[in-house]
């Protein structure tokens, strides 16, 4: 099975009141352990990459080939979508060409008129090639790949304007931020989420910044129409902590403990465990059956 568009899996999640996990990948180990975890638990998944991470890995074509080849060689049977996270206008086209099965156009920093115009164009281009497309209204706070957003709450009327363009799912800022949440974080704005959902109806909504959101808020967000949840930083933190522990215990100095296959193993296992924990929280385990 090759990568698939995310439309069907996200629509099913909306109907079934759970959320599709969308994990950012950074390299081969990341991708392999996400795939291992979703196959073990029969979970549909979106593997996504930022522009920066794709560049780090060697480019979009390499990412497409890596994911498709692993699906094949690992005998993955669950649906897997490969998605561009926070794409610019130009890079959305690059990913459509490279063979991604889903893209996100982040036009949230444009005026609503320009966001509408560019999203309209990209919806057509993506759908012509069978890809799903996510759009964004109201920038997500925090820092990602050098892009700093202030975490504004989306205007529900603007969400309706973008939803009406035929996007497959919509990211609306509701006070969520990328990375670790600060001590004084006020929490998600469920008022905004409910107002957006009232305007956009049956359109699946996307929650960015899935790292560190308390379980009760995740559940409430899913109840209010969130059907895709992005997680990146939490896997990075798990990987770093386990790798630190291995090195601090001096394991890299014992025998061939410096071999990357040994050195990266605890971190990779830690990502696997975090991925499983998130999928259970999102209610998506077993939904590929
Ligand atoms: P976190 O890094 O906070 O998990 O957010 C991921 C994300 O939203 C990617 O778009």
Boltz pocket constraint, residues with backbone or C-beta under 6 A from the ligand:
constraints:
  - pocket:
      binder: B
      contacts: [[A, 24], [A, 85], [A, 86], [A, 177], [A, 178], [A, 179], [A, 180], [A, 207], [A, 208], [A, 209], [A, 210], [A, 211], [A, 230], [A, 231], [A, 232], [A, 233], [A, 234]]
      max_distance: 6.0
